[in-house]
Amino acid sequence: MRERRFYVYFMTNYSCHVLYIGVTNDVARRVWEHRQGIGAAG
């Protein structure tokens, strides 16, 4: 069986007013998506 890795990440916006918590299997991609405003839920 293939091992799958997932990561829990914590990020904030520039003004530190919003805390983002998520799970991903590709941290670099997810950071890029956050910076582009992609994938936000709500």
N, CA, C and O atoms as a Tripos MOL2 file, in Angstrom:
@<TRIPOS>MOLECULE
protein
  168   167    42     0     0
PROTEIN
NO_CHARGES

@<TRIPOS>ATOM
      1 N           0.8350   -1.1730    0.0000 N.3       1 MET1
      2 CA          0.0000    0.0000    0.0000 C.3       1 MET1
      3 C           0.8850    1.2430    0.0000 C.2       1 MET1
      4 O           1.8910    1.2880    0.7080 O.2       1 MET1
      5 N           0.5210    2.2390   -0.7800 N.am      2 ARG2
      6 CA          1.2860    3.4720   -0.9020 C.3       2 ARG2
      7 C           1.0400    4.4020    0.2890 C.2       2 ARG2
      8 O          -0.1020    4.6170    0.6970 O.2       2 ARG2
      9 N           2.1140    4.9430    0.8310 N.am      3 GLU3
     10 CA          1.9970    5.8830    1.9490 C.3       3 GLU3
     11 C           1.6090    7.2620    1.4240 C.2       3 GLU3
     12 O           2.1920    7.7580    0.4590 O.2       3 GLU3
     13 N           0.6190    7.8720    2.0710 N.am      4 ARG4
     14 CA          0.1860    9.2130    1.6910 C.3       4 ARG4
     15 C           0.4410   10.1510    2.8620 C.2       4 ARG4
     16 O           0.1150    9.8300    4.0050 O.2       4 ARG4
     17 N           1.0200   11.3020    2.5750 N.am      5 ARG5
     18 CA          1.3300   12.2680    3.6250 C.3       5 ARG5
     19 C           0.4550   13.5030    3.4720 C.2       5 ARG5
     20 O           0.2380   14.0060    2.3700 O.2       5 ARG5
     21 N          -0.0280   13.9620    4.5820 N.am      6 PHE6
     22 CA         -0.8140   15.1820    4.6300 C.3       6 PHE6
     23 C          -0.2450   16.0700    5.7190 C.2       6 PHE6
     24 O           0.3260   15.5830    6.6940 O.2       6 PHE6
     25 N          -0.4020   17.3650    5.5510 N.am      7 TYR7
     26 CA          0.1620   18.3410    6.4780 C.3       7 TYR7
     27 C          -0.9320   19.2850    6.9470 C.2       7 TYR7
     28 O          -1.7970   19.6900    6.1700 O.2       7 TYR7
     29 N          -0.8850   19.6270    8.2180 N.am      8 VAL8
     30 CA         -1.7550   20.6640    8.7740 C.3       8 VAL8
     31 C          -0.9500   21.9530    8.7160 C.2       8 VAL8
     32 O           0.2110   21.9790    9.1260 O.2       8 VAL8
     33 N          -1.5600   23.0270    8.2070 N.am      9 TYR9
     34 CA         -0.8360   24.2950    8.1240 C.3       9 TYR9
     35 C          -1.6200   25.4070    8.7990 C.2       9 TYR9
     36 O          -2.8490   25.3750    8.8690 O.2       9 TYR9
     37 N          -0.8800   26.3880    9.2920 N.am     10 PHE10
     38 CA         -1.4340   27.5860    9.9150 C.3      10 PHE10
     39 C          -0.8420   28.7780    9.1690 C.2      10 PHE10
     40 O           0.3750   28.8640    9.0050 O.2      10 PHE10
     41 N          -1.6860   29.6900    8.7220 N.am     11 MET11
     42 CA         -1.2300   30.9050    8.0450 C.3      11 MET11
     43 C          -2.0530   32.0700    8.5450 C.2      11 MET11
     44 O          -3.1450   31.8960    9.0850 O.2      11 MET11
     45 N          -1.5140   33.2580    8.3560 N.am     12 THR12
     46 CA         -2.2660   34.4640    8.6720 C.3      12 THR12
     47 C          -2.1360   35.4340    7.5080 C.2      12 THR12
     48 O          -1.2560   35.2850    6.6600 O.2      12 THR12
     49 N          -3.0240   36.4350    7.4720 N.am     13 ASN13
     50 CA         -2.9130   37.4560    6.4430 C.3      13 ASN13
     51 C          -1.9010   38.5090    6.8870 C.2      13 ASN13
     52 O          -1.3850   38.4470    8.0030 O.2      13 ASN13
     53 N          -1.6180   39.4780    6.0110 N.am     14 TYR14
     54 CA         -0.5730   40.4710    6.3000 C.3      14 TYR14
     55 C          -0.8690   41.2950    7.5480 C.2      14 TYR14
     56 O           0.0510   41.6690    8.2750 O.2      14 TYR14
     57 N          -2.1300   41.5790    7.7980 N.am     15 SER15
     58 CA         -2.4590   42.3950    8.9710 C.3      15 SER15
     59 C          -2.6600   41.5520   10.2290 C.2      15 SER15
     60 O          -2.9460   42.0880   11.3000 O.2      15 SER15
     61 N          -2.5080   40.2330   10.0980 N.am     16 CYS16
     62 CA         -2.6380   39.2910   11.2190 C.3      16 CYS16
     63 C          -4.0330   39.2980   11.8570 C.2      16 CYS16
     64 O          -4.1800   39.0060   13.0440 O.2      16 CYS16
     65 N          -5.0420   39.6290   11.0670 N.am     17 HIS17
     66 CA         -6.4150   39.6290   11.5670 C.3      17 HIS17
     67 C          -7.1660   38.3350   11.2560 C.2      17 HIS17
     68 O          -8.2280   38.0810   11.8240 O.2      17 HIS17
     69 N          -6.6280   37.5350   10.3720 N.am     18 VAL18
     70 CA         -7.2920   36.2940    9.9810 C.3      18 VAL18
     71 C          -6.2950   35.1460   10.1170 C.2      18 VAL18
     72 O          -5.1530   35.2460    9.6690 O.2      18 VAL18
     73 N          -6.7350   34.0700   10.7330 N.am     19 LEU19
     74 CA         -5.9140   32.8720   10.8660 C.3      19 LEU19
     75 C          -6.5170   31.7790    9.9980 C.2      19 LEU19
     76 O          -7.6900   31.4370   10.1480 O.2      19 LEU19
     77 N          -5.7250   31.2380    9.1000 N.am     20 TYR20
     78 CA         -6.1430   30.1500    8.2300 C.3      20 TYR20
     79 C          -5.5430   28.8560    8.7530 C.2      20 TYR20
     80 O          -4.3470   28.7970    9.0400 O.2      20 TYR20
     81 N          -6.3550   27.8290    8.8790 N.am     21 ILE21
     82 CA         -5.8960   26.5100    9.2790 C.3      21 ILE21
     83 C          -6.4210   25.5300    8.2440 C.2      21 ILE21
     84 O          -7.6020   25.5630    7.8980 O.2      21 ILE21
     85 N          -5.5570   24.6630    7.7520 N.am     22 GLY22
     86 CA         -5.9920   23.7310    6.7310 C.3      22 GLY22
     87 C          -5.1590   22.4700    6.7040 C.2      22 GLY22
     88 O          -4.2110   22.3030    7.4700 O.2      22 GLY22
     89 N          -5.5430   21.5850    5.7950 N.am     23 VAL23
     90 CA         -4.8400   20.3180    5.5790 C.3      23 VAL23
     91 C          -4.5670   20.2110    4.0850 C.2      23 VAL23
     92 O          -5.4400   20.4840    3.2620 O.2      23 VAL23
     93 N          -3.3470   19.8110    3.7450 N.am     24 THR24
     94 CA         -2.9760   19.6610    2.3430 C.3      24 THR24
     95 C          -1.9320   18.5640    2.1940 C.2      24 THR24
     96 O          -1.2920   18.1720    3.1700 O.2      24 THR24
     97 N          -1.7630   18.0770    0.9850 N.am     25 ASN25
     98 CA         -0.6810   17.1360    0.7090 C.3      25 ASN25
     99 C           0.4400   17.8090   -0.0810 C.2      25 ASN25
    100 O           1.4310   17.1650   -0.4250 O.2      25 ASN25
    101 N           0.2840   19.1180   -0.3710 N.am     26 ASP26
    102 CA          1.2930   19.8750   -1.1080 C.3      26 ASP26
    103 C           1.3510   21.2890   -0.5310 C.2      26 ASP26
    104 O           0.6010   22.1680   -0.9560 O.2      26 ASP26
    105 N           2.2360   21.5040    0.4310 N.am     27 VAL27
    106 CA          2.3020   22.7830    1.1470 C.3      27 VAL27
    107 C           2.6690   23.9270    0.2050 C.2      27 VAL27
    108 O           2.0510   24.9900    0.2610 O.2      27 VAL27
    109 N           3.6580   23.7290   -0.6520 N.am     28 ALA28
    110 CA          4.0930   24.7960   -1.5610 C.3      28 ALA28
    111 C           2.9510   25.2370   -2.4700 C.2      28 ALA28
    112 O           2.7500   26.4340   -2.6730 O.2      28 ALA28
    113 N           2.2110   24.2930   -3.0110 N.am     29 ARG29
    114 CA          1.0720   24.6230   -3.8720 C.3      29 ARG29
    115 C           0.0140   25.3860   -3.0910 C.2      29 ARG29
    116 O          -0.5540   26.3570   -3.5900 O.2      29 ARG29
    117 N          -0.2510   24.9490   -1.8710 N.am     30 ARG30
    118 CA         -1.2970   25.5840   -1.0610 C.3      30 ARG30
    119 C          -0.9210   27.0010   -0.6720 C.2      30 ARG30
    120 O          -1.7870   27.8750   -0.6410 O.2      30 ARG30
    121 N           0.3600   27.2570   -0.3700 N.am     31 VAL31
    122 CA          0.8090   28.6260   -0.0880 C.3      31 VAL31
    123 C           0.5770   29.4980   -1.3170 C.2      31 VAL31
    124 O           0.0650   30.6110   -1.2020 O.2      31 VAL31
    125 N           0.9510   28.9960   -2.4880 N.am     32 TRP32
    126 CA          0.7430   29.7410   -3.7310 C.3      32 TRP32
    127 C          -0.7440   30.0330   -3.9390 C.2      32 TRP32
    128 O          -1.1110   31.1480   -4.3080 O.2      32 TRP32
    129 N          -1.5990   29.0340   -3.7030 N.am     33 GLU33
    130 CA         -3.0400   29.2350   -3.8620 C.3      33 GLU33
    131 C          -3.5580   30.3040   -2.9010 C.2      33 GLU33
    132 O          -4.3710   31.1400   -3.2950 O.2      33 GLU33
    133 N          -3.1100   30.2910   -1.6710 N.am     34 HIS34
    134 CA         -3.5300   31.3140   -0.7020 C.3      34 HIS34
    135 C          -3.1260   32.7020   -1.2010 C.2      34 HIS34
    136 O          -3.9170   33.6430   -1.1340 O.2      34 HIS34
    137 N          -1.9170   32.8260   -1.6930 N.am     35 ARG35
    138 CA         -1.4450   34.1320   -2.1680 C.3      35 ARG35
    139 C          -2.2140   34.6060   -3.3920 C.2      35 ARG35
    140 O          -2.3380   35.8090   -3.6200 O.2      35 ARG35
    141 N          -2.7310   33.6690   -4.1810 N.am     36 GLN36
    142 CA         -3.5230   34.0140   -5.3550 C.3      36 GLN36
    143 C          -5.0070   34.1790   -5.0370 C.2      36 GLN36
    144 O          -5.7780   34.6170   -5.8900 O.2      36 GLN36
    145 N          -5.4100   33.8330   -3.8180 N.am     37 GLY37
    146 CA         -6.8210   33.9050   -3.4370 C.3      37 GLY37
    147 C          -7.6330   32.7410   -3.9550 C.2      37 GLY37
    148 O          -8.8510   32.8500   -4.0990 O.2      37 GLY37
    149 N          -6.9830   31.6350   -4.2340 N.am     38 ILE38
    150 CA         -7.6410   30.4390   -4.7810 C.3      38 ILE38
    151 C          -7.9680   29.4560   -3.6710 C.2      38 ILE38
    152 O          -7.1510   29.2260   -2.7800 O.2      38 ILE38
    153 N          -9.1580   28.8780   -3.7210 N.am     39 GLY39
    154 CA         -9.4880   27.7880   -2.8180 C.3      39 GLY39
    155 C         -10.0440   28.2020   -1.4780 C.2      39 GLY39
    156 O         -10.2010   27.3600   -0.5940 O.2      39 GLY39
    157 N         -10.3440   29.4620   -1.3020 N.am     40 ALA40
    158 CA        -10.9260   29.8940   -0.0280 C.3      40 ALA40
    159 C         -12.3670   29.4130    0.0690 C.2      40 ALA40
    160 O         -13.1260   29.4980   -0.8970 O.2      40 ALA40
    161 N         -12.7330   28.9150    1.2260 N.am     41 ALA41
    162 CA        -14.0900   28.4120    1.4320 C.3      41 ALA41
    163 C         -14.9010   29.4630    2.1590 C.2      41 ALA41
    164 O         -14.9460   29.4910    3.3890 O.2      41 ALA41
    165 N         -15.5350   30.3150    1.3990 N.am     42 GLY42
    166 CA        -16.4360   31.2820    2.0380 C.3      42 GLY42
    167 C         -15.8130   32.5610    2.1820 C.2      42 GLY42
    168 O         -16.4290   33.4930    2.7000 O.2      42 GLY42
@<TRIPOS>BOND
     1     1     2 1
     2     2     3 1
     3     3     4 2
     4     3     5 am
     5     5     6 1
     6     6     7 1
     7     7     8 2
     8     7     9 am
     9     9    10 1
    10    10    11 1
    11    11    12 2
    12    11    13 am
    13    13    14 1
    14    14    15 1
    15    15    16 2
    16    15    17 am
    17    17    18 1
    18    18    19 1
    19    19    20 2
    20    19    21 am
    21    21    22 1
    22    22    23 1
    23    23    24 2
    24    23    25 am
    25    25    26 1
    26    26    27 1
    27    27    28 2
    28    27    29 am
    29    29    30 1
    30    30    31 1
    31    31    32 2
    32    31    33 am
    33    33    34 1
    34    34    35 1
    35    35    36 2
    36    35    37 am
    37    37    38 1
    38    38    39 1
    39    39    40 2
    40    39    41 am
    41    41    42 1
    42    42    43 1
    43    43    44 2
    44    43    45 am
    45    45    46 1
    46    46    47 1
    47    47    48 2
    48    47    49 am
    49    49    50 1
    50    50    51 1
    51    51    52 2
    52    51    53 am
    53    53    54 1
    54    54    55 1
    55    55    56 2
    56    55    57 am
    57    57    58 1
    58    58    59 1
    59    59    60 2
    60    59    61 am
    61    61    62 1
    62    62    63 1
    63    63    64 2
    64    63    65 am
    65    65    66 1
    66    66    67 1
    67    67    68 2
    68    67    69 am
    69    69    70 1
    70    70    71 1
    71    71    72 2
    72    71    73 am
    73    73    74 1
    74    74    75 1
    75    75    76 2
    76    75    77 am
    77    77    78 1
    78    78    79 1
    79    79    80 2
    80    79    81 am
    81    81    82 1
    82    82    83 1
    83    83    84 2
    84    83    85 am
    85    85    86 1
    86    86    87 1
    87    87    88 2
    88    87    89 am
    89    89    90 1
    90    90    91 1
    91    91    92 2
    92    91    93 am
    93    93    94 1
    94    94    95 1
    95    95    96 2
    96    95    97 am
    97    97    98 1
    98    98    99 1
    99    99   100 2
   100    99   101 am
   101   101   102 1
   102   102   103 1
   103   103   104 2
   104   103   105 am
   105   105   106 1
   106   106   107 1
   107   107   108 2
   108   107   109 am
   109   109   110 1
   110   110   111 1
   111   111   112 2
   112   111   113 am
   113   113   114 1
   114   114   115 1
   115   115   116 2
   116   115   117 am
   117   117   118 1
   118   118   119 1
   119   119   120 2
   120   119   121 am
   121   121   122 1
   122   122   123 1
   123   123   124 2
   124   123   125 am
   125   125   126 1
   126   126   127 1
   127   127   128 2
   128   127   129 am
   129   129   130 1
   130   130   131 1
   131   131   132 2
   132   131   133 am
   133   133   134 1
   134   134   135 1
   135   135   136 2
   136   135   137 am
   137   137   138 1
   138   138   139 1
   139   139   140 2
   140   139   141 am
   141   141   142 1
   142   142   143 1
   143   143   144 2
   144   143   145 am
   145   145   146 1
   146   146   147 1
   147   147   148 2
   148   147   149 am
   149   149   150 1
   150   150   151 1
   151   151   152 2
   152   151   153 am
   153   153   154 1
   154   154   155 1
   155   155   156 2
   156   155   157 am
   157   157   158 1
   158   158   159 1
   159   159   160 2
   160   159   161 am
   161   161   162 1
   162   162   163 1
   163   163   164 2
   164   163   165 am
   165   165   166 1
   166   166   167 1
   167   167   168 2
@<TRIPOS>SUBSTRUCTURE
     1 MET1         2 RESIDUE 1 A MET
     2 ARG2         6 RESIDUE 1 A ARG
     3 GLU3        10 RESIDUE 1 A GLU
     4 ARG4        14 RESIDUE 1 A ARG
     5 ARG5        18 RESIDUE 1 A ARG
     6 PHE6        22 RESIDUE 1 A PHE
     7 TYR7        26 RESIDUE 1 A TYR
     8 VAL8        30 RESIDUE 1 A VAL
     9 TYR9        34 RESIDUE 1 A TYR
    10 PHE10       38 RESIDUE 1 A PHE
    11 MET11       42 RESIDUE 1 A MET
    12 THR12       46 RESIDUE 1 A THR
    13 ASN13       50 RESIDUE 1 A ASN
    14 TYR14       54 RESIDUE 1 A TYR
    15 SER15       58 RESIDUE 1 A SER
    16 CYS16       62 RESIDUE 1 A CYS
    17 HIS17       66 RESIDUE 1 A HIS
    18 VAL18       70 RESIDUE 1 A VAL
    19 LEU19       74 RESIDUE 1 A LEU
    20 TYR20       78 RESIDUE 1 A TYR
    21 ILE21       82 RESIDUE 1 A ILE
    22 GLY22       86 RESIDUE 1 A GLY
    23 VAL23       90 RESIDUE 1 A VAL
    24 THR24       94 RESIDUE 1 A THR
    25 ASN25       98 RESIDUE 1 A ASN
    26 ASP26      102 RESIDUE 1 A ASP
    27 VAL27      106 RESIDUE 1 A VAL
    28 ALA28      110 RESIDUE 1 A ALA
    29 ARG29      114 RESIDUE 1 A ARG
    30 ARG30      118 RESIDUE 1 A ARG
    31 VAL31      122 RESIDUE 1 A VAL
    32 TRP32      126 RESIDUE 1 A TRP
    33 GLU33      130 RESIDUE 1 A GLU
    34 HIS34      134 RESIDUE 1 A HIS
    35 ARG35      138 RESIDUE 1 A ARG
    36 GLN36      142 RESIDUE 1 A GLN
    37 GLY37      146 RESIDUE 1 A GLY
    38 ILE38      150 RESIDUE 1 A ILE
    39 GLY39      154 RESIDUE 1 A GLY
    40 ALA40      158 RESIDUE 1 A ALA
    41 ALA41      162 RESIDUE 1 A ALA
    42 GLY42      166 RESIDUE 1 A GLY
